[in-house]
Amino acid sequence: MVKLCPLCGPIGSAFCMVMSAWGVIFLGLLGVFFYLQAVTLFPDLHFHIEKAGDFPVGKIGDAYGEKATQCWIAAGMYAVTLVLVFWQNKYNTQSVF
């Protein structure tokens, strides 16, 4: 079986592994808090308001759900990166020859 060349070295893969693990945890929790409609995250919901009295009250729940989904998608992307750099870290600890 032919071994693929490493994409990053041992230090780079360890750093990316730590950052990816933190990204999965942070974005996963942020998605949970958006799903629970935390009031402190309301300023992060951006609405386009045409005039002063035209606030979209009915769309607040949808906006929270959309942001939660976006956070979970980003956490999944970080999880894929975590698996990739974990494989790279495993590859860097094995002898090539």
KAFENJO-V725259 format. One record per backbone hydrogen bond with DSSP energy under -0.5 kcal/mol. NH is the residue of the N-H (numbers start at 1). CO is the residue of the C=O. Records with the same first field share a line. If there is no record, write none. Layout:
NH=CO ; CO
This chain:
13=9
14=10
15=11
16=12
17=13
18=14
19=15
20=16
21=17
22=18
23=19
24=20
25=21
26=22
27=23
28=24
29=25
30=26
31=27
32=28
33=29
34=30
35=31
36=32
37=34
38=33
41=38
42=39
44=41
45=42
46=44
47=45
49=47
50=48
54=51
55=53
57=55
59=56
60=57
63=59
64=60
65=61
66=62
67=63
68=64
69=65
70=66
71=67
72=68
73=69
74=70
75=71
76=72
77=73
78=74
79=75
80=76
81=77
82=78
83=79
84=80
85=81
86=82
87=83
88=84
89=85
90=86
91=87
92=88
93=89
94=90 ; 91
